Amino acid sequence: MSHLGKMVSKDLVIGLQNNKICSTYKNGKQVKNYFKAKNIVSIQKPLELIHMDYFFKTKSIRKISHALVLVMIFLDLLGLCFLLHKMKLSKPLKSFPRSYKMKKKDLKIKSLRSDHGEDFQNESFDNFCEENDITHNFSAAKTPQQNGVVERKNNFLKQLTRIMFNESNLPKYFWIDVVSTACYVSNKILIRPVLKLTP
């Protein structure tokens, strides 16, 4: 609108008026409808559905260059697994229930959701899912909203990480420690809207 105002004030376009926005323009600018928030918790147990995606690709002081972000939907709990190689996902996923003390309850990962990245869509990962009776479903191509849970958490982690780096002036190779701290903080402070509890 400010750009249109400048054009009108300087008479750059003959007959241009800046007093209203036509509805056709507004409809043309709207890309897609938003996904409405759910008011119920559709998942009944921990580990029933986990969204996953990758974070950071910078070499750390420990030579680790990848992090797998896992979001457990039931509790909205954020987890991180650090990987030397992007394709070796089976080991961190096996240890994920243990790291959150869920082995005592005999809980197993039932379903995973990811995008169509080659690291998630390969034979070795398919075999891992088959062996452990895990269903792996993908978000639709070019529809990041379907995997929006983990995308939003990724963005939140990146923002917190940037803030912590700016405050501490640490070198970039300490990113694992900073991201781990950001993950810990987010699990302590964010409130699940439906349950009114922190993860």
QUIPE-V112830 format. One line per field, one symbol per residue. ss: DSSP state (@ for helix, = for strand, . for the rest). phi: phi as a letter, one per 20 degrees, with the letter a starting at -180 (. if undefined). A space follows every 10 residues. Layout:
ss->???
phi->???
This chain:
ss->.@@@@@@@@. .......... ..@@@@@@@. .......... .........= =====..... .....===== ==....==== ===......@ @@@@@@@@@. .......... ====...... ..@@@@@@@@ @...====.. ...@@@@@@@ @@@@@@@@@@ @@@@@@@@.. .@@@@@@@@@ @@@@@@@@@. ==....==.
phi->.fffgffffe lfcfnfdddb dfffffffff ebfeeffeec eeeecfmfbc ebaeclcdfe femeccceed defgdmedcc cecfcfeeef ffffegfffd ldffelecfe bccbeefffe dbfffffgff feldedddff flcfffdfgf fffgffffff fffffffelf fffeffffff fffgfffedf dfgfelceg
